[in-house]
Amino acid sequence: MRPPAPRSPSEPAADPVLVLGAGPVGQTAALLLARRGVPVLVVDGRPARDAVGSKAICQQRDVLDVWDWLGGGTIVREGLTWDTARTFYRGQELFSVRLPDPGASPLPPFVNISQSRTEQVLDELLDRAGVRVRWDHRVSGLTQDDEGVTVTCDTPEGPVDLRGTHALSCLGAHGGVVREAIGASFEGTSFDDRFLICDIRAELPGWERERRFYFDPEWNPGRQVLIHPCPGSVFRIDWQVPPDFDLDTERSSGRLDARIRQIIGDTPYEIVWHSVYRFHTRTTDRMRAGRVLLAGDNAHLVAPFGARGLNSGVQDAENAAWKLAYVRAGWAPPELLETYETERHAAALENADVTSATMRFLVPHDEAERERRVSVLDRALTDDGVHAQVDSGRLAEPFWYTDSALTTPCPERPFGGRPPRGRAPAPCPGVMLPDAPVTLPGGPGPTRIRALLREGLTLLVGAVPAADRAGFLARVRGAAQDATHAPVTALYLDDIDTTGALAAALAPEPGQVWLVRPDAHVAAVLAGTDTEALRRAVRTALGAAVRPAAGSADRDEAADGTARTDGTEGAASTDGAHGSARTDGTPPGPGAAPATHAPSPR
Ligand SMILES: Cc1cc2nc3c(=O)[nH]c(=O)nc-3n(C[C@H](O)[C@H](O)[C@H](O)COP(=O)(O)OP(=O)(O)OC[C@H]3O[C@@H](n4cnc5c(N)ncnc54)[C@H](O)[C@@H]3O)c2cc1C
């Protein structure tokens, strides 16, 4: 059955999506929505952009990919590229990890660039896209009904009510107002030790392209130091310091200078920025209630070792933006939004799990954890087999939606679980399609496959005999187009894969179809001859198999009774199950999605 027709462009313009918070996650979300043609209004409580400190410096390839699509290639060009992470213990190098590329991406695995510069670039893009940011609008309340969301903001002129079809709350760690309005908790732990973060400008030859992590160096015994190169000969130095550390005393006593000198010797330097942080791991128990979605630090906080904070926030924005755009366009049922909750909450729990393991190794909670840390590090000096247990941070990577209700599993290409550090999972349903250079036949010239995927659903097809080519591709595209009004592109891999990198990464079988979502995650891998299975996979990828979570009625009313889920959109989840698919397991008749599959080990 073909889905309902999308809204006609002649219908009056709908209310915008309200993006709450103009931090980097809100900025990215607003840009993604605008790029998809969705009217958007951004509010922020600050009077204006204040570029305070460098904070997030370390941006991962798949996030750079998003910003590049939005026109933010400057971030890659200005950022400092690095590809090696070295780990030392008491002055001896234990191991180095080269960062993986599952394809042949022209984008680097990571660049380092200050968060304030990233925000500036994104502001310029917002300006260019005509997206208005209303500063001095502090969100103080939120209610929702069957038609939309009303957000109350305190402004210098008094309170203002703004109306949107949905709200995407990117209010950061301290923006509890929306969490409270939807009745979301924000539980977690805080770590006793604090971290002194200092950006210095200095010439340090040989250190310009590597992350260097030191356990127990003689200049910070019993604790650690992390050094990251940044553009403009700036180095981020990050010392673990005791809970009673006082920055003012450190500075006035000359101890800060002594600390820096212990690392860089007599080299001249200047301090660009410094601050002291205490880190937390916290995750909301829900990231969606009805028409309200939480993203970025507003929904999850992790310590920065592994760079999973902003990187995962941008992936929230990407997940939310295409789903909001598709639901608003009528290309997908409202239930698609429920998979924002299941997919991104599972990602948040994965990030909390990975980062908490790192923090337990860096800041042991008890004597047993302390003994284990010392034993692992001591043994790692002479036994390479122990290196995998030395946890200096597992660097940000995209989450794998292998258990999502949008993913059609492929028995021949199972997910192998969380890969070892420094490795990427083999491409399979749920995993992101590797990036690689491609050239479209008759197109303007070489590009990247990822640059094409965000325009709609993409079918990448393995080669078929010459006599069948035109008809086969038309049948495959037609089957997908039967199942949705969303844009669908079908391409033969061998027509575009000019370097062979995609074939090497995917090893497609003849006539096999790789169905890829607009956020570059593979939704299904199946035989192109089975057009009925393809129709089902397309419907599944757009949320046809999603059912409201059991017990959702309990969630209909928020703590203060102001926010409630909208029954037509599928109610918010109650269990927050890690990676669980929200299908009810009951095939809804012909064209149904497969039943729930068991979560894979991670
Ligand atoms: C020292 C440090 C180093 C880090 N390093 C990294 C790294 O290398 N890589 C990485 O990925 N992450 C890193 N992070 C984490 C990263 O900085 C955060 O994850 C990121 O800032 C989150 O962005 P956000 O947009 O979600 O929230 P924020 O940046 O906090 O933005 C929230 C916005 O909401 C606004 N706001 C808040 N309340 C209201 C309200 N009631 N009404 C209206 N507006 C409001 C604020 O003014 C702000 O503009 C680091 C963090 C720290 C502290």
The ligand as a Gaussian input file, in Angstrom:
#p B3LYP/6-31G(d) Opt

LIG

0 1
 C       36.888000      21.222000      28.699000
 C       35.973000      20.557000      27.730000
 C       36.511000      19.899000      26.646000
 C       35.668000      19.261000      25.743000
 N       36.227000      18.627000      24.655000
 C       35.410000      18.029000      23.741000
 C       35.940000      17.461000      22.550000
 O       37.151000      17.519000      22.287000
 N       35.072000      16.896000      21.664000
 C       33.723000      16.854000      21.907000
 O       32.983000      16.281000      21.076000
 N       33.182000      17.426000      23.014000
 C       33.993000      18.012000      23.935000
 N       33.447000      18.655000      25.019000
 C       31.994000      18.695000      25.188000
 C       31.369000      19.839000      24.392000
 O       31.923000      21.079000      24.740000
 C       29.868000      19.848000      24.641000
 O       29.392000      18.524000      24.417000
 C       29.142000      20.840000      23.714000
 O       29.356000      22.167000      24.074000
 C       27.633000      20.579000      23.785000
 O       26.989000      21.450000      22.917000
 P       25.441000      21.797000      23.117000
 O       25.091000      22.644000      21.953000
 O       24.702000      20.534000      23.367000
 O       25.362000      22.597000      24.480000
 P       26.008000      24.017000      24.868000
 O       27.267000      24.250000      24.115000
 O       26.059000      24.033000      26.353000
 O       24.920000      25.080000      24.362000
 C       23.693000      25.252000      25.043000
 C       23.092000      26.591000      24.629000
 O       21.824000      26.713000      25.241000
 C       21.714000      28.021000      25.809000
 N       20.779000      27.924000      26.943000
 C       20.915000      27.232000      28.106000
 N       19.809000      27.360000      28.869000
 C       18.949000      28.141000      28.169000
 C       17.612000      28.584000      28.409000
 N       16.923000      28.280000      29.509000
 N       17.030000      29.332000      27.456000
 C       17.659000      29.656000      26.297000
 N       18.924000      29.265000      26.034000
 C       19.563000      28.507000      26.951000
 C       23.112000      28.396000      26.211000
 O       23.249000      29.806000      26.268000
 C       23.927000      27.771000      25.081000
 O       24.085000      28.649000      24.001000
 C       34.279000      19.290000      25.952000
 C       33.737000      19.969000      27.053000
 C       34.574000      20.592000      27.935000
 C       33.981000      21.325000      29.110000

